[in-house]
Amino acid sequence: LDVARRTGFGLALPSRDPHAPAYRWLYSALRAAILQGQLRPGTRLPSTRDLAAQYRLSRGTVVAAFAQLTAEGYVDGTVGSGTHVRAVLPDALLQVDARATPRAVAHRPRHGLSRYGTRVQPFPPLEPRPSRAFRPNVPALDQFPMAVWAQLASRRLRRASTRALLSGDTRGYPPLRAAVADYLATSRGVTCHPDQVMIVAGVQEALDLVARLVLDPGDRVCIEDPGYRGAAQLFEAIGARVIAVPVDGDGVELAPSLLRGARLIYVTPAHQYPLGVAMSLPRRLELLEWARRAGALVFEDDYDSEYRYSGRPIPALQGLDRTGQVVFAGSFSKVLFPALRLGYLVLPGDLIDRFAAARSLTSRYVPLLEQTVLCDFILEGHFGRHLRRMRQLYAERLAVLMECARHQLSGLLELSTIEAGLQTIGWLPRGIPGEAVAEAARARDVEVIPLRRFYRGRMPRDGLQLGFAAVHAREIRRGVNDLAHATERLRTQYRGAARRAVRR
Ligand SMILES: Cc1ncc(COP(=O)(O)O)c(C=O)c1O
């Protein structure tokens, strides 16, 4: 272990006390670094020459400090292989200072926080475990053409100019913006000029920018109920009043009493998250008309709409908008891979500069290399090919799920006939709580999410969210089998309990 070779960083010691002799200061600083675990056993210390140059000391001073540390048993030195922290420090030394490992970080807030700082809550990350039945919200990552991506990335790196190392465009790499505008016009019916496109770090960043630019604390913002919790959490953190609006078979219900005074409404029209309902045309027109009259913005989260298995593709709400009420957002998280952290916004013309200004004060722009690789991936046809392959694979997996469910889950879980996306909903018989089924399924290594988790208000019917895209056909069959057993047992239990309650 070599501090410099391992990390490429110099050794940072606390600043020097100008009154202490140089030798004494260096000896104490290195000793403290060893005892506190900053320099771990086995680590190679920088050379006396490098340390002398870094801290402007004479070489003799450094040699003397090293000699003292060697004599006391903190370090070993052999000519030629350098000086290392001793692999085993004598107990007596460790007792000098019990903090041999870095101190645990205190998590309880001690510092004064803003209201945002106290309100903001962590959003759970995707779990880095192999996919099993029926993990939702993940694509089939083992199918991603990584060899192609690696080739494109290394070509970009080899050819990177100094300009590319200097800076990027706040709104994103211009050729990528043009490629995204083209793709959205063709496949999503979005009408936009590349100037309206902004490359963002996923839909989540798009939501954050919109929220900060149009909402003040106390402002009303409408969300779908059930809906995507990441949006609700974000709006709540900035202090907005979040109004949950029920969803029916046509999409979000436009109840005037709920929409009154709202500045923003967040919707997933292509296929509602998590129910999968597509917003009907009359509802879309009504929503745009409301937004126009109210002077409100509509945030269209087009998340996951690329995978349509049947029915006609449903063009974006943005394409119907004539008055600039819609902010359209989409993501590469589900079509490529979530850790890419790239997505896009299509903005009404009057908001472009505001968004660019906000971005220039935060992350400035998303990393350029990833944008250029993605741009090549799209322009050279790999994106379209990957989409087509995945659409076919997911359609097959969905068909396996529906087929197995018909045989084994009939009367236990009624699967929704969804037309798009990576997951579906299974409806439970009345009286069996989704949480209990999810718990029993977990014991059999099956992952399903109780629908309750997506609701803020009344839940008309209980069910489960089931993902199929990332799950191999064999695992889908295994999962259906185990889920059927778990649900059947619960149904017997709950029926027995209901009968006993009636008799009493
Ligand atoms: C409905 C919905 N919208 C947006 C997001 C956020 O996506 P991104 O990874 O692009 O930030 C998620 C993430 O799971 C989601 O479920």
The ligand as an SDF file (V2000), in Angstrom:
LIG
                    3D

 16 16  0  0  0  0  0  0  0  0999 V2000
  -42.3810    7.4700  -12.5860 C   0  0  0  0  0  0  0  0  0  0  0  0
  -40.9340    7.8140  -12.4270 C   0  0  0  0  0  0  0  0  0  0  0  0
  -40.5000    8.9880  -12.8710 N   0  0  0  0  0  0  0  0  0  0  0  0
  -39.2120    9.3520  -12.7410 C   0  0  0  0  0  0  0  0  0  0  0  0
  -38.2820    8.5400  -12.1360 C   0  0  0  0  0  0  0  0  0  0  0  0
  -36.8710    9.0380  -11.9870 C   0  0  0  0  0  0  0  0  0  0  0  0
  -36.1170    8.6380  -13.0490 O   0  0  0  0  0  0  0  0  0  0  0  0
  -34.6290    9.0960  -13.3310 P   0  0  0  0  0  0  0  0  0  0  0  0
  -33.7900    7.8920  -13.0970 O   0  0  0  0  0  0  0  0  0  0  0  0
  -34.6290    9.5370  -14.7420 O   0  0  0  0  0  0  0  0  0  0  0  0
  -34.2950   10.2170  -12.4030 O   0  0  0  0  0  0  0  0  0  0  0  0
  -38.6750    7.2960  -11.6460 C   0  0  0  0  0  0  0  0  0  0  0  0
  -37.6930    6.4250  -11.0080 C   0  0  0  0  0  0  0  0  0  0  0  0
  -37.9130    5.2970  -10.6620 O   0  0  0  0  0  0  0  0  0  0  0  0
  -40.0500    6.9200  -11.7860 C   0  0  0  0  0  0  0  0  0  0  0  0
  -40.4780    5.7450  -11.3080 O   0  0  0  0  0  0  0  0  0  0  0  0
  1  2  1  0
  2  3  1  0
  2 15  2  0
  3  4  2  0
  4  5  1  0
  5  6  1  0
  5 12  2  0
  6  7  1  0
  7  8  1  0
  8  9  2  0
  8 10  1  0
  8 11  1  0
 12 13  1  0
 12 15  1  0
 13 14  2  0
 15 16  1  0
M  END
$$$$
